[in-house]
Structures are given as C-alpha cells and as structure tokens.
Amino acid sequence: MSPVTEATKAKAEVYYGDETCREKFTLLLAEMGLPNSLLTVEDIEECGYVKDTGFVWLRHKKRREHYKFEDTIISYDAVITAYFQPNKIKNLTGVKAREFMIWINLTEICVEEEHDSQSGFITFKTLVGLSRSFPLSLFGAQTADFLDEVDGSKEENWGRAGN
C-alpha cells in the first residue's frame, strides 16, 4: 500500500509534471536549509507537501540509480517519501545507497552548517545506526541563499496548484 493516500493528497499541495515538480521540490529544499542538489531524480510525475506535518513525496516513472560519488551508487524507488524539518529529513523511504556491494536504506539526512553557509557537513543515517558525513560543499551548498534568487515569496512558491 502506498503511503500517499487520497486523504493525504487532500491535505497537501500537489504538483504534476517534471519541470514544475523539480522547481517546487528545489524551493522546498532551500526553504528547509537543505542543499537543492540533494536528490537528483528525473521524470517526476507528481510531488506533494503537507505543510502541517512536513510530509513530502516524489513519484517518478521508474526506479533509478545515480552515481553520486566515486564509490557510492544512490538508488531511488518509484516513490520517495519523507518528513521535512529545518535542516533535516526524517523517516526517509525509497532511497538506498550502495557501497562495497551492500545496499543500505537511508532513513535520515541532517545538515550541520557552520557560520558561513559554504562550510559544514551533511550526514546520512540508516535505521541500524550507521552514518556517514560529507562536506556540505560536495552538494553545491545552495540552501536558503537560493530563495533570494527566486521571484516571489515562499508562500507563493508552494501555494496550492490551481490558485
């Protein structure tokens, strides 16, 4: 059963189409203080955000693998879900990392920024307590500064479709 039910969609801001979903999801990442290049999925069919709970989902055409680092492959299921908080993604589903021939489900992502936004670390955690941190600069480190470049306010950018 999909975690994205019709009841969830009724409470959410839902968008359709790859270009629109990419734009909205990138803005949400920036609003939450997360690098806007964090998740690199393609062919997004639907995305949604329940502002009251922070629940987010991305639905794309098919499962996809992406080489993020020299020795790590990231796999995205057809549906990715998570709960967003400032500088954190919790209860992440649908994202796995493979290192040394072992697939590991990622369940949490945290950003710990230093005083200037280009330094700091991003930490990926698993359900079993394993974690790995990387310099934030590896992810382009465009977080809240990105919003200054976009026309309109946060509310307008994540307003309900059709309004």
C-alpha positions in Angstrom: 0.0 0.0 0.0 1.3 3.4 -0.9 1.9 5.9 1.9 0.4 8.6 -0.3 -3.3 8.1 0.1 -6.1 10.2 -1.3 -6.6 11.6 2.2 -3.0 12.7 2.3 -3.3 14.3 -1.1 -6.4 16.2 0.0 -4.4 17.9 2.8 -1.4 18.5 0.5 -0.1 20.9 -2.1 0.2 18.6 -5.1 2.0 19.3 -8.3 2.4 17.4 -11.6 5.0 17.3 -14.3 8.7 17.1 -14.2 9.6 20.7 -14.6 7.0 22.0 -12.1 7.9 19.3 -9.5 11.6 20.0 -9.8 11.1 23.7 -9.3 8.8 23.2 -6.3 11.0 20.5 -4.7 14.1 22.5 -5.1 12.5 25.5 -3.5 11.3 23.3 -0.6 14.8 22.0 -0.1 16.1 25.6 0.0 13.4 26.7 2.4 14.3 23.9 4.8 18.0 24.7 4.7 19.0 21.7 2.7 21.2 21.7 -0.4 19.0 22.0 -3.5 21.1 19.4 -5.3 20.5 16.8 -2.6 18.1 14.5 -4.5 18.7 14.1 -8.2 15.7 12.3 -9.6 14.4 12.6 -13.2 11.0 12.2 -14.8 9.0 13.3 -11.8 5.3 12.7 -12.4 3.9 14.0 -9.1 5.2 15.7 -5.9 3.4 16.8 -2.8 3.9 18.6 0.5 1.7 18.5 3.6 2.8 21.7 5.3 1.2 20.9 8.7 3.2 17.7 9.2 6.2 18.2 6.8 5.3 15.1 4.8 6.7 15.1 1.3 6.6 12.7 -1.6 8.0 12.4 -5.1 6.6 9.9 -7.6 8.5 9.3 -10.8 8.2 6.9 -13.7 10.6 4.2 -12.6 13.3 3.2 -10.1 16.6 4.9 -11.0 20.2 4.6 -10.0 22.5 7.5 -9.8 26.3 7.7 -9.2 26.7 10.5 -6.6 30.2 9.8 -5.5 33.1 7.7 -6.9 32.3 4.7 -4.8 28.6 5.1 -4.0 25.5 4.4 -6.1 22.3 6.0 -5.0 19.0 4.2 -5.9 15.7 6.0 -5.9 12.5 3.9 -5.8 9.5 5.0 -7.9 8.0 6.7 -4.8 10.1 8.6 -2.3 8.6 9.8 1.0 9.9 11.8 4.0 9.2 14.2 6.7 11.0 17.6 6.3 12.1 19.7 9.2 14.6 22.7 9.1 18.0 21.2 8.2 16.7 17.7 8.4 14.9 14.9 6.5 13.4 12.2 8.7 11.6 8.9 8.1 13.0 8.8 4.5 11.8 5.9 2.4 12.7 4.9 -1.2 16.4 5.9 -1.1 19.2 3.4 -0.9 23.0 3.7 -1.1 25.3 1.0 -2.2 28.9 0.8 -1.1 31.1 -2.3 -1.3 28.3 -4.3 -2.9 25.9 -3.7 0.0 22.6 -1.8 -0.3 21.7 0.3 2.7 18.4 2.1 3.2 18.9 5.8 4.1 16.4 7.0 6.7 17.6 10.4 7.8 19.6 13.3 6.4 20.9 16.2 8.6 22.7 19.4 7.7 25.0 21.0 10.2 26.1 24.3 8.9 29.0 26.4 10.2 28.8 30.2 10.4 29.3 30.7 6.7 26.9 28.7 4.6 29.6 27.1 2.4 31.1 25.1 5.3 29.5 22.4 7.4 28.6 18.8 7.0 25.7 16.7 5.7 25.1 13.4 7.5 23.2 10.4 6.0 21.9 7.9 8.6 20.4 4.5 8.5 17.9 2.7 10.6 20.6 0.5 12.2 22.6 3.5 13.3 25.2 3.6 10.6 26.0 7.1 9.4 28.4 8.9 7.0 29.1 12.6 6.8 30.4 14.6 3.9 31.4 18.3 3.4 28.3 20.3 2.5 30.3 21.8 -0.4 30.0 18.5 -2.3 26.3 19.2 -2.7 26.6 22.7 -4.1 25.7 24.1 -0.7 22.9 26.3 -2.1 20.4 26.5 0.7 18.4 29.5 1.9 20.5 31.8 -0.3 18.8 30.2 -3.3 15.5 31.7 -2.3 16.9 35.2 -2.8 17.4 34.5 -6.5 13.8 33.3 -7.0 10.9 35.7 -7.7 8.1 35.5 -5.2 7.8 34.6 -1.5 7.9 31.1 0.0 4.1 31.1 0.4 3.6 31.9 -3.3 6.1 29.3 -4.5 4.4 26.4 -2.6 0.9 27.7 -2.9 -1.8 25.2 -3.8 -2.0 24.2 -7.5 -4.6 26.0 -9.5 -4.7 29.1 -7.2 
